[in-house]
Amino acid sequence: MKKDMVITIDGPAGAGKTTVSKRLAECLSYRYVDTGALYRGVGYEACAAGISSDDDPALEKLCKTLDLNLVLSDQGLRLMSGGKDISEEIRTPAMAMMASAVSARKPVRDFLLVLQRKLGREKKVVFEGRDMGTVVFPEADVKFYLDATPEVRAYRRYLEMKLKSPVSLEDVEKDIRKRDENDSSRALAPLKPAEDAVIIDASSLEVDRVIEAMLSHIQCKYQP
């Protein structure tokens, strides 16, 4: 099997990309990069600075000052901004919607495109995101698109969120559908599978089965 690959896993919110991406990276002894956290980080800093998600000049100026880093610690992958750990602050419904909003803005995408490609230079990495296989790494060695029905994705996200704060399944599903609409209809890098991506519907699949399918595809593609 080819050893030094860039693997991308795209898909909508709540499809299970984070869990699957981490597990796949572990199986291959690869690095895992959560690009959604980077967009949330920009959104968080924009909110902290009082910048609107559609203020391109202000966002461009902000991005020039940002120092975002993903750091692996005993607590897992953490997002640092200017040396401050903001991993918990970015995991709120408000930051999810803000991330979706700023991800449609060219200054933000240009800024993170450079950062993401820098992270991919050494290869042996699994990138999780929305446009990893279509825009950021169109020449990636292996591309997956992980999907599930909105109802299943909302329920999974609801189970995660209710442990941290009171939330209703109805509100979570509403947010999921709204984010789907935002991510898929934006003019700049809309959410969609790459033409050469392997599409996996995980609506009724356990994580282990998804990982098995991915590893099987990788082995078949790069069988010695």
ZAMARDO-28435 format. One line per field, with one value per residue (C-alpha): residue number from 1; x, y, z; residue in three letters. Coordinates in nm, 3 decimals. Example, Ala and Ser with C-alpha at 12.3 -4.5 7.8 and 13.67 -1.06 7.14 Angstrom:
<pts>
pos: (1  2);
xx: (1.230  1.367);
yy: (-0.450  -0.106);
zz: (0.780  0.714);
code: (Ala  Ser);
</pts>
This chain:
<pts>
pos: (1  2  3  4  5  6  7  8  9  10  11  12  13  14  15  16  17  18  19  20  21  22  23  24  25  26  27  28  29  30  31  32  33  34  35  36  37  38  39  40  41  42  43  44  45  46  47  48  49  50  51  52  53  54  55  56  57  58  59  60  61  62  63  64  65  66  67  68  69  70  71  72  73  74  75  76  77  78  79  80  81  82  83  84  85  86  87  88  89  90  91  92  93  94  95  96  97  98  99  100  101  102  103  104  105  106  107  108  109  110  111  112  113  114  115  116  117  118  119  120  121  122  123  124  125  126  127  128  129  130  131  132  133  134  135  136  137  138  139  140  141  142  143  144  145  146  147  148  149  150  151  152  153  154  155  156  157  158  159  160  161  162  163  164  165  166  167  168  169  170  171  172  173  174  175  176  177  178  179  180  181  182  183  184  185  186  187  188  189  190  191  192  193  194  195  196  197  198  199  200  201  202  203  204  205  206  207  208  209  210  211  212  213  214  215  216  217  218  219  220  221  222  223  224);
xx: (0.000  0.119  0.260  0.264  -0.086  -0.312  -0.661  -0.963  -1.299  -1.568  -1.936  -2.216  -2.240  -2.317  -2.225  -1.964  -1.659  -1.468  -1.496  -1.424  -1.135  -0.965  -1.006  -0.881  -0.578  -0.503  -0.531  -0.282  -0.058  -0.137  -0.193  -0.552  -0.649  -0.992  -1.029  -1.373  -1.206  -0.996  -1.308  -1.467  -1.151  -1.176  -1.545  -1.470  -1.205  -1.434  -1.709  -1.462  -1.354  -1.713  -1.670  -1.970  -1.945  -1.997  -1.745  -1.473  -1.228  -1.244  -1.213  -0.911  -0.746  -0.827  -0.684  -0.352  -0.320  -0.433  -0.201  -0.407  -0.249  -0.381  -0.192  -0.212  -0.226  -0.335  -0.686  -0.678  -0.649  -0.673  -0.712  -0.479  -0.524  -0.233  -0.126  -0.472  -0.668  -1.012  -1.118  -1.418  -1.532  -1.567  -1.792  -2.124  -2.421  -2.354  -1.992  -2.104  -2.329  -2.060  -1.810  -2.053  -2.098  -1.730  -1.641  -1.830  -1.605  -1.307  -1.056  -1.115  -1.091  -0.774  -0.615  -0.703  -0.622  -0.258  -0.255  -0.421  -0.192  0.106  -0.022  -0.052  0.300  0.449  0.162  0.060  -0.243  -0.622  -0.805  -1.165  -1.374  -1.621  -1.409  -1.088  -1.123  -1.277  -1.075  -0.794  -0.649  -0.793  -0.496  -0.541  -0.447  -0.780  -1.105  -1.411  -1.748  -1.928  -2.302  -2.614  -2.976  -3.053  -3.262  -2.980  -2.722  -2.942  -3.000  -2.627  -2.545  -2.828  -2.680  -2.344  -2.480  -2.730  -2.444  -2.312  -2.624  -3.005  -3.109  -3.403  -3.380  -3.608  -3.373  -3.069  -3.234  -3.336  -2.975  -2.846  -3.080  -2.998  -2.625  -2.674  -2.847  -2.577  -2.288  -2.437  -2.571  -2.280  -2.111  -1.758  -1.654  -2.000  -2.030  -2.042  -1.860  -1.549  -1.604  -1.356  -1.466  -1.591  -1.935  -2.032  -2.382  -2.333  -2.700  -2.721  -2.353  -2.152  -1.816  -1.626  -1.805  -1.726  -1.358  -1.352  -1.496  -1.239  -0.942  -1.065  -1.086  -0.738  -0.589  -0.758  -0.643  -0.282  -0.238  0.132);
yy: (0.000  0.350  0.504  0.880  0.992  1.292  1.164  1.392  1.329  1.581  1.586  1.777  1.863  1.569  1.295  1.155  1.294  1.377  1.033  0.855  1.084  1.040  0.663  0.635  0.848  0.625  0.309  0.448  0.623  0.951  1.301  1.421  1.778  1.918  2.204  2.289  2.393  2.642  2.807  2.810  2.975  3.253  3.291  3.305  3.574  3.771  3.767  3.869  4.164  4.263  4.189  4.093  3.767  3.955  4.236  4.121  4.411  4.364  3.986  4.022  4.256  4.016  3.714  3.891  3.907  3.553  3.280  2.958  2.624  2.272  2.105  1.742  1.715  1.467  1.608  1.539  1.787  2.143  2.471  2.746  3.110  3.333  3.076  3.059  2.734  2.813  2.453  2.467  2.816  2.720  2.417  2.597  2.617  2.989  2.925  2.649  2.895  3.165  2.919  2.841  3.212  3.311  3.005  3.165  3.473  3.489  3.651  3.373  3.096  3.244  3.266  2.909  2.766  2.860  2.726  2.396  2.331  2.398  2.132  1.886  1.923  1.640  1.407  1.112  1.317  1.288  1.617  1.651  1.933  2.057  2.125  1.935  1.712  1.970  2.287  2.252  1.919  1.842  1.608  1.419  1.052  0.934  1.125  1.028  1.197  1.088  1.151  1.062  1.175  1.507  1.324  1.086  1.364  1.582  1.300  1.225  1.591  1.621  1.335  1.513  1.858  1.768  1.658  2.014  2.231  2.206  2.171  2.026  1.775  1.999  2.297  2.085  1.950  2.302  2.419  2.118  2.186  2.557  2.486  2.234  2.504  2.761  2.527  2.381  2.701  2.938  3.063  3.007  2.642  2.493  2.165  1.878  1.551  1.563  1.387  1.116  1.085  0.760  0.840  0.655  0.683  0.626  0.665  0.301  0.211  0.180  0.358  0.030  -0.055  0.287  0.248  -0.100  0.034  0.314  0.089  -0.162  0.109  0.240  -0.109  -0.192  0.135  0.098  -0.278  -0.357);
zz: (0.000  -0.081  0.240  0.194  0.103  0.142  0.223  0.227  0.395  0.306  0.391  0.564  0.932  1.160  0.914  1.151  0.974  1.291  1.448  1.120  1.024  1.361  1.351  0.994  1.078  1.377  1.165  0.914  1.171  0.994  1.123  1.149  1.060  1.148  0.900  1.036  1.360  1.163  1.019  1.362  1.493  1.238  1.320  1.691  1.649  1.416  1.679  1.949  1.734  1.654  1.283  1.072  0.877  0.547  0.608  0.368  0.425  0.802  0.770  0.543  0.793  1.078  0.897  0.853  1.233  1.317  1.439  1.432  1.515  1.566  1.851  1.958  2.337  2.605  2.555  2.182  1.897  2.028  1.841  1.956  1.858  1.946  2.204  2.367  2.364  2.218  2.154  2.386  2.285  1.918  1.985  2.017  1.775  1.731  1.630  1.391  1.208  1.217  1.069  0.789  0.723  0.717  0.510  0.221  0.228  -0.007  0.235  0.487  0.229  0.080  0.425  0.524  0.181  0.229  0.586  0.491  0.195  0.418  0.658  0.369  0.230  0.435  0.340  0.563  0.670  0.681  0.620  0.735  0.592  0.334  0.023  0.088  -0.217  -0.448  -0.381  -0.128  -0.243  -0.588  -0.647  -0.318  -0.335  -0.189  -0.152  0.049  0.086  0.403  0.407  0.607  0.611  0.783  1.043  1.136  1.142  1.361  1.609  1.634  1.687  1.943  2.151  2.154  2.236  2.507  2.733  2.736  2.728  2.705  2.342  2.153  1.869  1.663  1.696  1.613  1.297  1.198  1.237  1.040  0.749  0.753  0.748  0.465  0.264  0.339  0.263  -0.055  -0.213  -0.158  -0.473  -0.341  -0.296  -0.231  -0.042  -0.292  -0.356  -0.574  -0.906  -0.807  -0.444  -0.294  -0.151  0.166  0.313  0.686  0.780  0.893  0.924  1.244  1.255  1.225  0.900  0.755  0.846  0.695  0.370  0.356  0.431  0.174  -0.092  -0.009  -0.022  -0.352  -0.508  -0.395  -0.391  -0.457);
code: (Met  Lys  Lys  Asp  Met  Val  Ile  Thr  Ile  Asp  Gly  Pro  Ala  Gly  Ala  Gly  Lys  Thr  Thr  Val  Ser  Lys  Arg  Leu  Ala  Glu  Cys  Leu  Ser  Tyr  Arg  Tyr  Val  Asp  Thr  Gly  Ala  Leu  Tyr  Arg  Gly  Val  Gly  Tyr  Glu  Ala  Cys  Ala  Ala  Gly  Ile  Ser  Ser  Asp  Asp  Asp  Pro  Ala  Leu  Glu  Lys  Leu  Cys  Lys  Thr  Leu  Asp  Leu  Asn  Leu  Val  Leu  Ser  Asp  Gln  Gly  Leu  Arg  Leu  Met  Ser  Gly  Gly  Lys  Asp  Ile  Ser  Glu  Glu  Ile  Arg  Thr  Pro  Ala  Met  Ala  Met  Met  Ala  Ser  Ala  Val  Ser  Ala  Arg  Lys  Pro  Val  Arg  Asp  Phe  Leu  Leu  Val  Leu  Gln  Arg  Lys  Leu  Gly  Arg  Glu  Lys  Lys  Val  Val  Phe  Glu  Gly  Arg  Asp  Met  Gly  Thr  Val  Val  Phe  Pro  Glu  Ala  Asp  Val  Lys  Phe  Tyr  Leu  Asp  Ala  Thr  Pro  Glu  Val  Arg  Ala  Tyr  Arg  Arg  Tyr  Leu  Glu  Met  Lys  Leu  Lys  Ser  Pro  Val  Ser  Leu  Glu  Asp  Val  Glu  Lys  Asp  Ile  Arg  Lys  Arg  Asp  Glu  Asn  Asp  Ser  Ser  Arg  Ala  Leu  Ala  Pro  Leu  Lys  Pro  Ala  Glu  Asp  Ala  Val  Ile  Ile  Asp  Ala  Ser  Ser  Leu  Glu  Val  Asp  Arg  Val  Ile  Glu  Ala  Met  Leu  Ser  His  Ile  Gln  Cys  Lys  Tyr  Gln  Pro);
</pts>
